[in-house]
């Protein structure tokens, strides 16, 4: 664990990601921005939506994808108007892609290449 005072919740220094679903989730531009915003402190979906200027429902979807991919977690909750508001944080300060390889031209693409192509297609 880091001894830095940022972020305001504990997290691992490095997390190796290997699953194509996780790699695809991280490489989405909006999801990458959401993860970047969580480097200093945990935030609720409402706070993240306000920070990126997107509808809360859209941000909630992307938070769910990141949570299911294992790179975002609920770090605390608080009661708000009869329900629990979740505050999300990263699972690690740095994500590295491991266990994948870029294949030479003419060879079947690896999972990293496939995930990056899928992510790029979603941005267009």
Secondary structure, DSSP 8 states (H G I E B T S, - for coil): ---SS-SSS--EEEEEE--HHHHHHHHSHHHHHHHHHTTTS-B-HHHHHHHHT--HHHHHHHHHHHHHHTSEEEEEEEEETTEEEEEEEESEEEEEE-S-----TTS---HHHHHHHHHHHHH-
